[in-house]
Amino acid sequence: MTNDSSLDRLLQGLRAVAEGTRLRILALCAHGELTVSDLVEILGQSQPRVSRHLKLLVEGGLLERQQEGNWAFYRLTERGPVAALARQIVDLIPDDDAEHALDLKRLEEVRAGWAVKAEAYFRHNAADWDRVRTLHVDEAKVDVALRRLIGREPVGELLDIATGTGRVLELLGDKVVGAIGIDRSLDMLKVARANVMRAGLRHCQLRHADMNRLPFQAGRFDVAVLHMALHYVEDPAAALAEAARVLRPGGRLVVVDFDEHQHSELRENHAHRWLGFSEARMARLLEQAGLVAEAPERLPGKPLTVCLWTARRPANDTLTSDGQDGRLRKEVV
């Protein structure tokens, strides 16, 4: 039996893309999230005209619009029949089409501009970050351990909580079907978006969001990662509970952070809220979040030790969002 509503959506999508500029926009947004300003620069058209085209593509279900502060970002729709249509249309565009090739060249120029801004941001903040990095194990060792841990099982969707510069998305992008990085800092998201675009990770997205109120339905993700973020959080229990909420039954939460330590200068000079986490405290926090903890992996450094804690949402768990405050509610089964 034909689903009339699905057919209607497909027809609306076909009508929306049946115009030259809109087809060009669709092809560009297949390469990552772009703003109106980015598209105006690439296409050489006025902002009102580009905005009108984007509105029609969003209404047609071919593009998604994500608001971040004063900026709106557009990318291909990820789910549903129209998402498949959008990808098929993009794949049909010939690689040797002169206009498309010029659009991609201009896209690379826009990306280069992002990279310049990102480098300036890093230069401004690098001193503090480099000071902290000298206190613990080589980041390359942490990266190897995290990739090995994530790679133990197939991963459909991954959520990187407090993504920062998008480092985890770059590190794990080849091991997942899709990934979303969230962060409260719009400045960090700009850097992350430049890095993800430069790495060609078309299946990775960035979102402006609060880790204590994740804008996702319960049970969506196979893996959630909190990489060097929990020691900044005022309420770690709440953040872990919210991460657990969006895990599917059987899904994994991976926390990468410092073992408990006494280096109070990190609190005073680098805004660390917590001086690491002991194994016992992390076990309690994960249990409170409804997760089953596994033995942590420890990477000793001088003087700080980095730990990788893994916990799993029970396979028979039926935790869902209550639709009110994003916290967990256990259903009676």
C-alpha positions in Angstrom: 0.0 0.0 0.0 1.3 3.4 -0.9 1.9 5.8 1.9 0.2 9.0 0.6 2.0 11.3 3.1 5.4 9.9 2.2 4.6 10.3 -1.5 3.5 13.9 -0.9 6.8 14.6 0.8 8.8 13.2 -2.1 6.8 15.2 -4.6 7.3 18.4 -2.5 11.1 17.6 -2.4 11.3 17.2 -6.1 9.5 20.5 -6.7 11.8 22.3 -4.3 15.0 21.1 -6.1 13.7 21.6 -9.6 15.6 24.9 -10.1 19.2 25.5 -11.0 20.4 27.6 -8.0 18.6 25.3 -5.5 20.3 22.3 -7.0 23.6 24.0 -6.6 22.8 24.8 -3.0 21.8 21.2 -2.3 25.1 20.0 -3.8 27.1 22.4 -1.6 25.3 21.5 1.6 26.1 17.8 0.9 29.7 18.8 1.8 28.8 20.1 5.3 26.9 22.7 7.2 26.9 26.2 5.5 25.4 29.5 6.5 23.5 32.0 4.3 26.7 34.2 4.2 28.8 31.2 3.0 26.3 30.5 0.2 26.1 34.2 -0.8 29.9 34.3 -1.1 30.0 31.0 -3.1 27.1 31.7 -5.4 27.5 35.4 -5.9 23.8 36.0 -5.4 22.0 38.4 -3.0 21.2 37.3 0.5 17.4 37.6 0.1 17.5 35.4 -3.0 19.7 32.8 -1.3 17.5 32.9 1.8 14.4 32.3 -0.3 15.9 29.3 -2.0 17.0 27.8 1.4 13.5 28.3 2.8 12.0 26.3 -0.1 14.6 23.5 0.3 13.9 23.3 4.0 10.1 23.2 3.4 10.7 20.5 0.8 12.5 18.4 3.4 15.8 18.3 1.5 17.7 20.5 4.0 17.7 20.9 7.7 18.1 24.3 9.4 19.9 24.6 12.7 20.0 27.9 14.6 23.1 28.7 16.6 23.0 32.1 18.3 22.7 34.7 15.5 23.7 32.1 12.8 21.7 29.5 11.0 23.4 26.5 9.5 22.0 24.3 6.6 22.9 20.7 5.8 21.3 17.8 4.0 18.4 16.1 5.8 19.6 13.0 7.6 16.4 10.9 8.0 13.4 9.8 6.0 12.5 9.2 2.4 13.4 12.8 1.3 16.8 12.4 2.9 17.5 9.5 0.5 16.2 11.5 -2.4 18.5 14.4 -1.6 21.5 12.2 -1.5 20.6 10.5 -4.8 20.1 13.8 -6.5 23.5 15.0 -5.3 25.2 11.8 -6.5 23.7 12.3 -10.0 25.5 15.7 -10.5 28.4 15.0 -12.9 31.9 15.6 -11.4 33.0 17.4 -14.6 30.1 19.9 -14.6 31.9 23.3 -14.9 29.5 25.2 -12.7 29.6 22.6 -9.9 33.4 22.5 -10.1 33.5 26.3 -9.7 31.1 26.1 -6.7 33.4 23.5 -5.0 36.4 25.7 -5.7 34.7 28.7 -4.0 33.7 26.4 -1.1 37.3 25.5 -0.6 38.1 29.2 -0.4 35.4 29.7 2.2 36.8 26.8 4.2 40.3 28.4 4.0 38.8 31.6 5.5 37.4 29.5 8.4 40.8 27.9 9.0 42.4 31.3 9.3 39.9 32.3 11.9 40.3 29.0 13.7 44.1 29.4 13.9 43.7 32.9 15.3 41.4 31.6 18.0 43.8 28.9 18.9 46.7 31.3 19.1 44.7 33.4 21.5 44.0 30.4 23.8 46.9 28.1 23.2 49.0 29.0 26.2 46.6 27.7 28.8 45.8 24.5 26.9 49.5 23.7 26.3 50.2 24.2 30.0 47.6 21.6 31.0 48.7 19.1 28.3 52.3 18.9 29.7 50.8 17.5 33.0 49.4 14.3 31.7 50.1 11.4 29.3 50.8 12.1 25.6 47.5 12.8 23.8 48.5 10.3 21.1 48.3 7.5 23.6 44.8 8.6 24.7 43.7 8.7 21.1 45.0 5.2 20.4 43.2 3.9 23.5 39.9 5.6 22.7 39.9 4.4 19.0 40.6 0.8 20.2 37.8 1.0 22.8 35.3 2.4 20.4 36.3 0.0 17.6 35.4 -3.1 19.7 31.8 -2.9 18.4 30.1 -1.5 15.3 28.8 2.0 15.9 25.8 3.5 14.1 25.4 7.0 15.7 27.8 8.6 18.1 27.3 11.7 20.3 30.3 13.7 21.3 29.3 15.8 24.3 31.2 19.1 24.7 33.0 18.5 21.4 35.2 21.6 21.8 37.3 21.7 18.6 35.7 18.5 17.2 38.8 16.5 18.0 36.8 13.3 18.9 34.8 13.6 15.7 38.0 13.7 13.6 39.5 10.9 15.6 36.5 8.5 15.4 34.8 9.7 12.2 36.0 6.6 10.2 34.5 4.2 12.8 30.9 5.5 12.9 28.0 5.7 10.4 27.0 9.1 11.7 28.1 11.5 14.6 26.9 14.7 16.2 29.1 16.9 18.3 27.5 19.4 20.7 28.9 22.3 22.6 27.7 25.4 24.4 30.5 27.6 23.1 29.7 29.1 19.7 33.4 30.0 19.3 34.4 26.4 19.8 31.7 25.3 17.3 33.2 27.5 14.7 36.6 25.9 15.2 35.0 22.4 15.2 33.0 23.0 12.1 36.2 24.2 10.2 38.1 21.1 11.4 35.3 18.7 10.5 34.8 20.2 7.1 38.5 20.2 6.3 38.6 16.5 7.3 35.8 15.8 4.8 33.5 14.2 7.5 30.2 14.8 5.7 28.5 12.3 8.0 29.4 14.4 11.1 27.3 17.3 12.4 27.8 20.1 15.0 25.0 21.4 17.2 24.8 24.3 19.7 23.4 22.6 22.8 23.7 22.2 26.6 24.9 18.8 27.9 22.3 19.0 30.7 19.4 19.3 28.2 20.4 17.4 25.1 18.0 18.1 22.2 17.6 14.4 21.2 15.1 11.7 21.8 15.8 8.9 24.3 17.6 5.9 23.1 19.0 7.4 19.9 22.8 6.9 20.1 25.0 3.8 20.1 27.8 5.6 21.9 28.2 8.9 23.8 31.6 10.3 24.6 32.6 12.9 27.2 36.2 13.6 26.4 38.0 15.8 29.0 34.9 17.7 29.8 33.4 16.3 33.0 35.9 18.1 35.3 34.5 21.4 34.1 30.8 20.4 34.9 29.1 21.8 38.0 26.8 18.7 38.3 28.5 15.6 36.9 25.6 13.3 38.0 23.1 15.3 36.0 25.3 15.4 32.9 25.9 11.6 33.0 22.2 10.9 33.6 21.3 13.0 30.5 24.0 11.2 28.5 22.5 7.9 29.6 19.1 9.0 28.6 20.0 9.3 24.9 21.8 5.9 24.7 19.9 3.0 23.2 19.6 -0.1 25.3 23.0 -1.8 25.2 24.6 1.5 24.2 27.9 2.7 25.7 29.0 5.8 27.5 32.8 6.6 27.4 34.2 9.1 29.8 37.8 10.3 29.3 39.0 12.4 32.2 41.6 12.7 34.9 42.0 10.3 37.8 41.6 12.1 41.2 44.6 14.4 41.9 45.6 17.3 44.1 46.8 19.9 41.6 44.6 22.8 42.8 46.2 25.2 40.4 44.0 23.7 37.6 40.9 24.8 39.5 42.4 28.3 40.2 44.0 29.0 36.9 42.2 26.8 34.3 38.5 26.7 35.6 38.5 23.0 36.5 35.5 22.4 38.8 36.7 19.0 39.9 40.3 17.7 40.6 39.6 14.5 38.7 37.5 11.6 39.7 38.4 8.6 41.8 37.4 5.1 40.6 34.9 4.8 43.4 33.3 8.1 42.8 32.9 7.5 39.0 31.4 4.1 39.7 28.8 5.7 41.9 28.0 8.4 39.4 27.6 5.9 36.6 25.4 3.7 38.8 23.2 6.7 39.6 22.8 7.3 35.9 21.4 3.8 35.5 24.5 2.4 33.8 26.6 -0.6 34.4 30.3 0.3 34.6 33.2 -1.7 33.2 36.8 -1.7 34.5 38.5 1.6 33.6 41.6 1.8 31.5 44.3 3.9 33.2 47.0 5.8 31.3 49.6 7.1 33.9 51.2 10.4 33.3 53.5 12.9 35.1 51.8 13.8 37.4 48.2 13.3 36.1 46.7 10.0 35.1 44.0 9.9 32.4 41.3 7.3 32.8 38.9 5.9 30.2 35.7 4.8 31.9 33.2 2.7 29.9 29.6 2.1 31.1 26.7 0.4 29.3 23.0 1.0 29.4 21.4 -2.4 30.2 20.1 -4.2 27.1 16.7 -4.7 28.7 16.4 -1.1 30.0 13.3 0.8 28.9 14.3 4.3 30.1 12.6 7.0 28.1 12.4 10.8 28.2 9.5 12.1 30.3 9.0 14.9 27.8 9.3 17.5 30.5 12.8 18.0 31.8 14.8 15.6 29.7 15.7 13.4 32.7 15.2 9.7 33.0 12.0 7.9 33.8 11.9 4.0 34.1 8.9 2.4 32.7 7.2 -0.5 34.4 7.4 -3.6 32.2 
